[in-house]
Amino acid sequence: MTALPPNGQVGQPVNGGQSPQVARQVLPHPNLHPNRHPSQYPNQRPRSSVAAVVAVVLGAILTLGGLPFGLAVGALATVPKVFEMIEEVTEMTPSGTVTASRADDAFYLLAPEDAPNASLPIECTATTESGRSLPVQAVRPYSFSSEYRGGDFNSFAIVRAESPGEILIECPSDVVGVVAAPAFNAASFFAPLFWWSIGGVVATVMGVALVVVGIVLLVRRPRAVQG
């Protein structure tokens, strides 16, 4: 028969001996440690800062150059408008035709700056394509000026269109040559400058937003701990 140990428990080491099986201590995985910051893990690589740097650089370019670029392009876009106005000057002696693109388009009648005062005002008539007569209204001298074939011309009358279409203008004068020029339209002339300026403002706002986002990404980027 097998003798029981003095304490009456089976499986306990006798005479100070050690148990054949030693319990192993289970350690938590480093990545599961609740008190360690992810940046303290030696095997974790920090996120790349390329995107943040690109955002800051691109944002700075848009912030500093957005509005100036828009203003410059808008100003250049008005140059063709100037040449269009010069090309639309038409001789009205003894007659000529102008074309209105919409109602209320106005055309100034101009005489040479050095024309004798006795010859002004010149009696001119204006007729639509349908034969309807349009009023030719006198204006103050120098209300509108233009250059034509190297000479300076000043306005003396104006004709306003009632509807889109051609207008026949007759100025029978043997002394003074008359020309017609479209009135200056500020809305049409400055439209390119306005829209390009708006685009520049939008680009500037986007640039500021990119700079802010890039800085935030750089500040919050985790860094690897040395040692």
ZABA-259921 format. One record per residue: residue in three letters; x, y, z of N, C-alpha, C, O in turn; residue number from 1. Coordinates in steps of 0.02 Angstrom, whole numbers, plus 50000, padded with zeros to 5 digits. Example, Ala and Ser with C-alpha at 12.3 -4.5 7.8 and 13.67 -1.06 7.14 Angstrom:
% residues 2
> ala_50660_49716_50390_50615_49775_50390_50660_49835_50390_50712_49834_50423_1
> ser_50642_49888_50354_50684_49947_50357_50645_50002_50394_50670_50057_50402_2
//
This chain:
% residues 227
> met_50041_49940_50000_50000_50000_50000_50043_50063_50000_50098_50063_50027_1
> thr_50016_50116_49969_50053_50179_49966_50035_50222_50025_49976_50234_50040_2
> ala_50085_50245_50059_50073_50286_50119_50053_50356_50099_50083_50386_50054_3
> leu_50002_50382_50134_49979_50450_50121_50026_50499_50154_50055_50484_50206_4
> pro_50035_50557_50125_50076_50608_50157_50045_50629_50223_49986_50617_50236_5
> pro_50086_50660_50263_50061_50679_50330_50002_50727_50326_49958_50722_50368_6
> asn_50000_50771_50280_49944_50819_50277_49883_50790_50243_49831_50823_50239_7
> gly_49889_50730_50219_49831_50696_50190_49813_50719_50122_49759_50702_50098_8
> gln_49856_50760_50086_49840_50785_50020_49883_50750_49969_49944_50743_49978_9
> val_49853_50729_49917_49887_50694_49863_49914_50743_49813_49881_50793_49798_10
> gly_49973_50731_49785_50000_50774_49733_50045_50827_49758_50075_50863_49717_11
> gln_50053_50835_49825_50097_50886_49852_50167_50858_49857_50174_50798_49871_12
> pro_50220_50897_49846_50288_50871_49851_50303_50849_49922_50285_50882_49971_13
> val_50336_50795_49926_50353_50765_49991_50426_50778_50005_50468_50778_49961_14
> asn_50440_50790_50071_50509_50800_50095_50542_50859_50059_50601_50856_50041_15
> gly_50504_50913_50048_50534_50972_50018_50549_50966_49945_50583_51010_49919_16
> gly_50528_50915_49911_50541_50908_49839_50500_50956_49798_50452_50986_49823_17
> gln_50519_50964_49736_50485_51010_49692_50437_50972_49647_50449_50914_49629_18
> ser_50383_51004_49629_50334_50973_49584_50364_50966_49515_50401_51011_49494_19
> pro_50351_50912_49480_50378_50903_49412_50354_50954_49362_50386_50962_49310_20
> gln_50299_50988_49374_50272_51038_49329_50273_51106_49363_50246_51115_49418_21
> val_50305_51154_49328_50310_51222_49356_50264_51268_49315_50269_51269_49254_22
> ala_50219_51304_49348_50172_51349_49313_50210_51406_49281_50252_51437_49314_23
> arg_50195_51420_49216_50228_51474_49181_50186_51537_49186_50125_51536_49182_24
> gln_50222_51592_49195_50188_51657_49202_50171_51684_49133_50214_51687_49089_25
> val_50108_51703_49122_50085_51730_49058_50090_51806_49060_50059_51839_49102_26
> leu_50129_51834_49014_50138_51906_49011_50093_51935_48957_50084_51904_48905_27
> pro_50065_51994_48968_50023_52025_48915_50065_52046_48856_50124_52063_48863_28
> his_50034_52044_48796_50069_52065_48735_50083_52140_48739_50041_52178_48762_29
> pro_50142_52161_48716_50158_52234_48720_50106_52278_48686_50092_52332_48711_30
> asn_50078_52256_48630_50030_52297_48594_49963_52302_48629_49921_52342_48610_31
> leu_49953_52260_48681_49889_52262_48717_49895_52297_48784_49847_52299_48822_32
> his_49953_52324_48798_49963_52357_48862_49921_52420_48865_49929_52464_48822_33
> pro_49877_52427_48914_49831_52485_48914_49865_52551_48928_49836_52604_48913_34
> asn_49924_52550_48957_49956_52613_48978_50011_52636_48932_50044_52686_48947_35
> arg_50022_52602_48876_50075_52622_48830_50047_52658_48770_49997_52636_48740_36
> his_50078_52713_48753_50057_52751_48694_50081_52714_48631_50135_52685_48632_37
> pro_50041_52715_48577_50062_52679_48517_50129_52701_48490_50164_52662_48458_38
> ser_50149_52764_48504_50213_52787_48478_50272_52756_48516_50329_52764_48495_39
> gln_50259_52721_48573_50313_52691_48612_50329_52620_48591_50375_52589_48617_40
> tyr_50290_52595_48542_50304_52528_48519_50363_52530_48471_50360_52567_48422_41
> pro_50415_52494_48483_50475_52498_48441_50464_52473_48370_50500_52493_48324_42
> asn_50415_52429_48361_50404_52401_48294_50356_52442_48252_50345_52425_48194_43
> gln_50325_52494_48280_50277_52535_48243_50312_52593_48209_50346_52632_48243_44
> arg_50303_52600_48143_50335_52655_48105_50291_52717_48107_50230_52712_48100_45
> pro_50321_52776_48115_50281_52837_48114_50254_52851_48044_50283_52831_47994_46
> arg_50197_52884_48041_50166_52900_47977_50209_52950_47939_50244_52992_47968_47
> ser_50206_52944_47873_50246_52988_47831_50220_53059_47834_50160_53071_47838_48
> ser_50266_53108_47832_50247_53178_47835_50245_53210_47766_50239_53271_47760_49
> val_50252_53170_47712_50254_53198_47645_50189_53234_47628_50190_53290_47602_50
> ala_50132_53203_47644_50068_53234_47628_50059_53300_47664_50033_53348_47636_51
> ala_50080_53302_47727_50073_53364_47766_50117_53419_47738_50095_53477_47733_52
> val_50179_53402_47719_50225_53452_47691_50198_53478_47624_50201_53538_47611_53
> val_50172_53432_47582_50144_53454_47518_50085_53500_47529_50078_53550_47493_54
> ala_50042_53485_47578_49985_53528_47592_50007_53597_47614_49977_53647_47593_55
> val_50059_53601_47655_50083_53666_47679_50113_53707_47622_50100_53767_47615_56
> val_50154_53674_47580_50187_53709_47525_50136_53733_47474_50136_53791_47453_57
> leu_50091_53688_47454_50040_53707_47405_49994_53760_47433_49975_53807_47397_58
> gly_49976_53754_47496_49933_53805_47527_49967_53873_47530_49934_53924_47520_59
> ala_50033_53874_47544_50068_53937_47546_50071_53970_47477_50063_54031_47471_60
> ile_50081_53929_47425_50082_53957_47357_50014_53987_47339_50011_54042_47312_61
> leu_49960_53951_47355_49893_53978_47339_49877_54039_47381_49845_54086_47356_62
> thr_49899_54040_47443_49884_54096_47487_49919_54160_47463_49888_54214_47461_63
> leu_49982_54153_47445_50021_54212_47425_50009_54233_47353_50013_54292_47336_64
> gly_49994_54185_47310_49989_54201_47239_49920_54197_47209_49911_54216_47151_65
> gly_49870_54172_47247_49803_54164_47219_49772_54228_47194_49753_54234_47136_66
> leu_49766_54277_47240_49734_54340_47221_49775_54381_47172_49747_54406_47123_67
> pro_49841_54389_47182_49880_54426_47131_49876_54394_47062_49872_54429_47012_68
> phe_49877_54328_47060_49872_54295_46994_49804_54308_46962_49800_54321_46902_69
> gly_49751_54305_47002_49684_54318_46975_49678_54389_46949_49648_54400_46896_70
> leu_49705_54437_46986_49701_54507_46964_49741_54518_46900_49719_54554_46856_71
> ala_49800_54487_46897_49842_54496_46837_49808_54466_46775_49806_54498_46723_72
> val_49783_54405_46781_49750_54374_46723_49687_54412_46705_49672_54421_46645_73
> gly_49649_54435_46755_49589_54474_46740_49604_54539_46704_49568_54559_46658_74
> ala_49658_54572_46724_49678_54634_46690_49698_54620_46618_49681_54658_46573_75
> leu_49735_54566_46607_49755_54548_46538_49693_54530_46496_49692_54542_46436_76
> ala_49643_54501_46528_49583_54481_46491_49543_54541_46466_49502_54534_46421_77
> thr_49553_54600_46496_49518_54660_46473_49550_54691_46412_49520_54732_46378_78
> val_49613_54673_46398_49648_54702_46340_49611_54689_46275_49602_54735_46235_79
> pro_49588_54626_46262_49550_54615_46200_49487_54658_46195_49466_54676_46140_80
> lys_49458_54675_46252_49399_54718_46250_49416_54787_46223_49376_54817_46186_81
> val_49474_54811_46240_49496_54877_46214_49502_54875_46139_49479_54920_46104_82
> phe_49534_54823_46113_49542_54817_46040_49475_54807_46005_49465_54832_45949_83
> glu_49429_54772_46038_49363_54764_46008_49328_54831_46001_49296_54845_45950_84
> met_49333_54873_46053_49302_54938_46049_49332_54981_45994_49297_55018_45960_85
> ile_49398_54975_45984_49431_55014_45932_49409_54989_45863_49398_55029_45817_86
> glu_49403_54923_45856_49383_54895_45791_49311_54910_45773_49292_54910_45714_87
> glu_49269_54923_45824_49198_54936_45811_49184_55008_45792_49126_55026_45781_88
> val_49235_55050_45789_49225_55119_45765_49212_55116_45690_49251_55087_45652_89
> thr_49157_55147_45668_49134_55142_45599_49123_55212_45570_49096_55256_45604_90
> glu_49143_55221_45509_49131_55286_45476_49058_55294_45458_49026_55247_45434_91
> met_49031_55354_45470_48960_55368_45458_48951_55421_45404_48895_55446_45395_92
> thr_49002_55438_45368_48996_55489_45317_49005_55458_45248_49059_55430_45234_93
> pro_48957_55460_45204_48891_55491_45217_48844_55446_45256_48794_55470_45284_94
> ser_48857_55379_45260_48814_55334_45297_48854_55273_45319_48907_55258_45291_95
> gly_48827_55238_45368_48860_55178_45394_48811_55138_45436_48757_55162_45453_96
> thr_48831_55076_45452_48788_55031_45490_48823_55007_45552_48881_54987_45551_97
> val_48786_55008_45607_48810_54980_45670_48763_54924_45690_48705_54923_45670_98
> thr_48787_54877_45731_48747_54820_45751_48740_54819_45826_48789_54820_45863_99
> ala_48677_54817_45849_48662_54813_45920_48651_54740_45939_48612_54705_45907_100
> ser_48685_54717_45990_48677_54648_46012_48619_54639_46060_48595_54583_46070_101
> arg_48595_54692_46089_48538_54690_46134_48505_54759_46137_48533_54808_46113_102
> ala_48446_54761_46166_48411_54824_46172_48449_54871_46219_48484_54849_46265_103
> asp_48443_54935_46207_48475_54988_46246_48550_54993_46232_48584_55031_46266_104
> asp_48575_54958_46183_48644_54970_46163_48649_55041_46135_48607_55063_46097_105
> ala_48702_55076_46156_48709_55146_46136_48771_55154_46092_48821_55120_46100_106
> phe_48765_55201_46044_48820_55217_45998_48829_55292_45996_48783_55330_45983_107
> tyr_48891_55312_46010_48907_55383_46007_48926_55402_45936_48959_55364_45900_108
> leu_48905_55462_45916_48926_55492_45853_48981_55542_45869_48971_55587_45910_109
> leu_49037_55535_45836_49095_55576_45853_49120_55614_45791_49117_55589_45735_110
> ala_49144_55674_45804_49175_55715_45752_49247_55729_45771_49265_55726_45830_111
> pro_49289_55744_45722_49359_55759_45737_49366_55815_45787_49327_55863_45788_112
> glu_49417_55809_45830_49427_55860_45882_49442_55928_45853_49426_55979_45883_113
> asp_49473_55930_45794_49489_55994_45764_49436_56018_45714_49450_56062_45673_114
> ala_49376_55989_45717_49322_56011_45672_49300_56082_45689_49298_56099_45748_115
> pro_49284_56123_45640_49261_56192_45654_49195_56191_45692_49150_56152_45676_116
> asn_49189_56235_45741_49128_56237_45781_49067_56255_45740_49011_56236_45758_117
> ala_49075_56290_45685_49018_56310_45644_48985_56250_45611_48927_56253_45593_118
> ser_49022_56196_45603_48994_56138_45570_48958_56091_45617_48928_56042_45595_119
> leu_48959_56106_45682_48927_56064_45733_48867_56101_45763_48868_56162_45768_120
> pro_48815_56064_45782_48807_55992_45774_48789_55972_45703_48760_56011_45666_121
> ile_48805_55911_45686_48790_55885_45619_48722_55849_45622_48709_55812_45669_122
> glu_48682_55862_45574_48616_55831_45571_48624_55759_45546_48640_55747_45488_123
> cys_48611_55710_45591_48616_55639_45574_48549_55606_45587_48510_55628_45630_124
> thr_48536_55553_45550_48474_55514_45560_48493_55442_45572_48545_55418_45549_125
> ala_48449_55405_45609_48460_55335_45623_48396_55297_45609_48342_55318_45628_126
> thr_48403_55239_45575_48345_55199_45554_48359_55126_45568_48413_55101_45554_127
> thr_48308_55091_45595_48315_55019_45608_48305_54980_45543_48289_55008_45491_128
> glu_48315_54914_45548_48306_54870_45489_48234_54871_45464_48221_54863_45405_129
> ser_48188_54883_45511_48117_54884_45492_48096_54952_45466_48038_54962_45447_130
> gly_48142_55001_45464_48125_55067_45439_48103_55115_45493_48082_55171_45477_131
> arg_48106_55095_45555_48084_55138_45609_48139_55188_45625_48198_55168_45629_132
> ser_48122_55250_45634_48172_55302_45650_48188_55302_45724_48143_55295_45766_133
> leu_48251_55312_45739_48273_55316_45808_48296_55387_45822_48325_55419_45779_134
> pro_48284_55411_45883_48305_55479_45898_48382_55484_45904_48415_55439_45930_135
> val_48407_55539_45878_48479_55554_45884_48484_55612_45934_48467_55669_45918_136
> gln_48508_55596_45994_48508_55644_46049_48577_55677_46055_48629_55644_46051_137
> ala_48576_55743_46064_48638_55780_46072_48667_55767_46142_48630_55758_46190_138
> val_48733_55766_46146_48768_55757_46210_48819_55812_46218_48836_55847_46170_139
> arg_48843_55820_46279_48893_55871_46292_48959_55853_46258_48975_55793_46254_140
> pro_48996_55900_46235_49061_55885_46206_49106_55849_46256_49103_55861_46317_141
> tyr_49146_55805_46231_49193_55766_46271_49159_55716_46318_49190_55691_46364_142
> ser_49095_55702_46306_49062_55649_46345_49094_55581_46330_49096_55537_46373_143
> phe_49117_55575_46269_49149_55512_46249_49202_55530_46197_49189_55569_46151_144
> ser_49261_55501_46204_49316_55514_46157_49345_55449_46133_49342_55398_46167_145
> ser_49372_55452_46072_49402_55392_46044_49455_55413_45993_49456_55470_45969_146
> glu_49497_55366_45976_49548_55378_45926_49532_55336_45864_49515_55278_45869_147
> tyr_49538_55368_45807_49523_55333_45745_49571_55356_45690_49573_55415_45672_148
> arg_49610_55309_45665_49658_55322_45612_49706_55379_45629_49721_55422_45588_149
> gly_49729_55377_45691_49778_55426_45713_49750_55493_45733_49787_55537_45753_150
> gly_49684_55502_45729_49653_55565_45748_49609_55557_45810_49584_55502_45824_151
> asp_49601_55611_45847_49559_55611_45906_49489_55635_45888_49481_55685_45855_152
> phe_49438_55597_45912_49369_55613_45897_49331_55622_45963_49344_55587_46012_153
> asn_49285_55670_45963_49243_55684_46021_49169_55678_46002_49149_55693_45946_154
> ser_49130_55656_46051_49059_55643_46038_49019_55707_46034_49035_55757_46067_155
> phe_48966_55706_45994_48918_55762_45991_48846_55737_45993_48801_55777_46002_156
> ala_48835_55671_45984_48767_55643_45985_48771_55569_46003_48825_55539_46003_157
> ile_48712_55540_46020_48709_55469_46038_48645_55439_46010_48594_55473_46006_158
> val_48648_55376_45991_48591_55338_45965_48583_55275_46008_48632_55240_46020_159
> arg_48522_55262_46031_48509_55203_46073_48464_55154_46035_48413_55174_46005_160
> ala_48483_55090_46036_48445_55039_46002_48384_55020_46043_48387_55017_46105_161
> glu_48328_55006_46009_48268_54982_46042_48265_54906_46045_48229_54878_46086_162
> ser_48302_54873_46001_48303_54800_45999_48366_54779_45963_48397_54819_45928_163
> pro_48386_54716_45970_48446_54693_45934_48436_54698_45858_48381_54690_45832_164
> gly_48491_54713_45824_48488_54719_45751_48532_54775_45725_48565_54810_45764_165
> glu_48530_54784_45659_48571_54836_45628_48535_54903_45628_48474_54907_45625_166
> ile_48575_54956_45633_48550_55025_45631_48588_55062_45577_48650_55064_45578_167
> leu_48551_55091_45531_48581_55131_45478_48584_55204_45501_48533_55234_45518_168
> ile_48644_55231_45501_48654_55300_45522_48681_55340_45462_48728_55319_45429_169
> glu_48649_55396_45450_48669_55440_45394_48688_55509_45420_48650_55540_45457_170
> cys_48746_55532_45401_48770_55598_45421_48798_55633_45359_48859_55636_45350_171
> pro_48755_55660_45317_48777_55692_45255_48813_55758_45271_48782_55809_45283_172
> ser_48879_55756_45270_48918_55816_45284_48978_55816_45237_49014_55766_45231_173
> asp_48989_55872_45204_49046_55879_45160_49107_55909_45195_49161_55912_45167_174
> val_49098_55930_45257_49151_55965_45293_49184_55921_45346_49245_55919_45352_175
> val_49143_55884_45383_49168_55845_45440_49152_55771_45429_49096_55753_45411_176
> gly_49202_55728_45439_49190_55656_45437_49167_55632_45505_49200_55646_45556_177
> val_49112_55595_45508_49082_55571_45570_49095_55496_45577_49092_55459_45528_178
> val_49109_55474_45638_49116_55403_45653_49069_55386_45710_49050_55430_45749_179
> ala_49052_55321_45715_49010_55296_45770_49050_55245_45810_49086_55204_45781_180
> ala_49043_55247_45875_49078_55201_45919_49031_55177_45974_48992_55217_46000_181
> pro_49034_55113_45992_48990_55089_46046_49007_55122_46112_49065_55132_46128_182
> ala_48955_55137_46151_48966_55167_46216_49002_55117_46262_48995_55056_46255_183
> phe_49039_55145_46308_49077_55103_46355_49028_55066_46400_48987_55097_46434_184
> asn_49035_54998_46401_48992_54956_46444_49036_54929_46501_49075_54883_46491_185
> ala_49028_54959_46560_49071_54939_46616_49061_54867_46636_49109_54832_46652_186
> ala_48998_54842_46635_48985_54773_46656_49020_54724_46610_49049_54676_46633_187
> ser_49016_54736_46545_49048_54691_46497_49124_54698_46498_49160_54649_46492_188
> phe_49148_54760_46507_49219_54771_46504_49256_54741_46564_49309_54711_46557_189
> phe_49226_54749_46624_49260_54726_46685_49239_54656_46707_49262_54632_46759_190
> ala_49196_54623_46668_49175_54556_46688_49233_54507_46694_49236_54471_46744_191
> pro_49281_54504_46646_49337_54458_46656_49378_54473_46718_49397_54427_46754_192
> leu_49390_54537_46732_49428_54555_46792_49391_54534_46855_49421_54510_46903_193
> phe_49325_54543_46855_49285_54525_46914_49288_54450_46928_49301_54429_46984_194
> trp_49276_54409_46876_49273_54337_46887_49341_54308_46903_49347_54262_46944_195
> trp_49394_54334_46872_49461_54310_46889_49480_54330_46960_49516_54294_46994_196
> ser_49457_54388_46982_49471_54409_47051_49434_54364_47101_49462_54346_47152_197
> ile_49372_54346_47085_49336_54299_47127_49373_54232_47131_49379_54203_47184_198
> gly_49398_54209_47074_49437_54147_47074_49499_54153_47116_49518_54105_47150_199
> gly_49532_54211_47115_49591_54222_47157_49574_54220_47231_49613_54193_47271_200
> val_49517_54248_47250_49497_54247_47320_49483_54175_47342_49503_54155_47397_201
> val_49449_54137_47300_49435_54066_47316_49500_54027_47324_49507_53987_47371_202
> ala_49547_54039_47279_49612_54004_47283_49649_54023_47348_49680_53980_47379_203
> thr_49645_54086_47368_49676_54108_47430_49646_54073_47491_49681_54051_47536_204
> val_49580_54069_47492_49546_54035_47548_49565_53961_47551_49577_53934_47604_205
> met_49567_53929_47493_49588_53859_47490_49660_53851_47514_49676_53803_47549_206
> gly_49703_53899_47496_49772_53896_47518_49778_53900_47594_49817_53862_47624_207
> val_49741_53945_47625_49742_53951_47698_49719_53886_47731_49749_53864_47780_208
> ala_49666_53856_47703_49641_53793_47730_49693_53738_47725_49702_53698_47771_209
> leu_49728_53734_47668_49780_53683_47660_49838_53693_47709_49864_53645_47736_210
> val_49857_53755_47720_49911_53769_47768_49891_53746_47837_49931_53715_47872_211
> val_49831_53761_47858_49807_53741_47924_49806_53665_47931_49829_53637_47981_212
> val_49778_53631_47880_49775_53558_47882_49845_53528_47884_49857_53481_47923_213
> gly_49891_53554_47844_49959_53528_47844_49994_53537_47911_50028_53491_47934_214
> ile_49985_53595_47942_50016_53606_48007_49988_53559_48060_50025_53532_48100_215
> val_49922_53550_48059_49890_53504_48107_49917_53433_48098_49931_53399_48147_216
> leu_49925_53411_48036_49952_53344_48023_50024_53338_48048_50043_53286_48076_217
> leu_50064_53390_48039_50133_53387_48063_50136_53386_48139_50177_53350_48167_218
> val_50094_53424_48172_50096_53427_48245_50072_53361_48276_50101_53339_48326_219
> arg_50021_53330_48247_49992_53270_48275_50026_53206_48251_50005_53151_48270_220
> arg_50078_53212_48210_50111_53152_48185_50150_53118_48241_50191_53151_48273_221
> pro_50138_53053_48254_50175_53018_48308_50247_53009_48289_50264_53000_48231_222
> arg_50291_53013_48339_50362_53005_48329_50388_52945_48367_50364_52929_48421_223
> ala_50436_52911_48337_50464_52851_48369_50507_52871_48429_50544_52921_48427_224
> val_50502_52832_48483_50541_52845_48543_50609_52813_48537_50613_52753_48521_225
> gln_50661_52850_48550_50729_52823_48546_50746_52786_48610_50726_52807_48664_226
> gly_50785_52729_48604_50807_52691_48662_50755_52641_48685_50766_52605_48733_227
//
